[in-house]
Amino acid sequence: MANATLKASRRDQGGKGAARKLRGTGRVPAVLYGHGDKNESLSLDAHELELLLAHIASGSTLISLDIDGRRTDVLIRELQKHPYKPEVMHVDFLQVHGDETLTLSVPIRLTGTPRGVMDDGGVLDQVLYELEIECLPKDIPEAVEIDISGLGIGEQLRVHDVSFPNATILNDGDLPIASVLEPRTPQAGDEATPADAEPEVG
């Protein structure tokens, strides 16, 4: 998949006061961590960051970070968000080298409608939404797509049923991802639906 891109600038001042002033100018403080490389304090344009985050899976998308004209590949390792406002307060980036194996979580994307839902009125129950994997940067998938159209009533999809090229899944293979449950039958004491209710007599 193609890298997302984001511009950053170096910053010299650290501390909470400097970070607060920086946010007041429409920028977000960030730090770039490397394996043996010196950490770099950075700042990002808040609007550009917001647009980027709206279109990527933040923990598993490789980003080409342009630091004052120097490009380096990074992953977002942590996003610190405001407790009640839709604002990012700080970003931690991890510098990525092309020949190193990464451990990261990628979203699960279920495709298709299970036959147990389509034909028998069952209910799809998804309980796992991410897989933890190991792979090289070039092999990071945007998501793990899984076709569940073959699932019938009472059947489960487990981690060991999933595989994709050039990556190792680290989750326990017996963990369930999704299943199709029996359709719910009305129980005694359930409230009547409008169609079942007796009409009032005026």
Secondary structure, DSSP 8 states (H G I E B T S, - for coil): ---EEEEEEE----SHHHHHHHHHTTEEEEEEE-SSS--EEEEEEHHHHHHHHTSS-TTT--EEEEETTEEEEEEEEEEEE-SSSS-EEEEEEEE--TTS-EEEEEEEEEES--HHHHTT--EEEE---EEEEEE-GGG--S-EEEE-TT--TT-EEEGGG---TT-EE-S-TT-EEEEEE------TT----TTTS-----
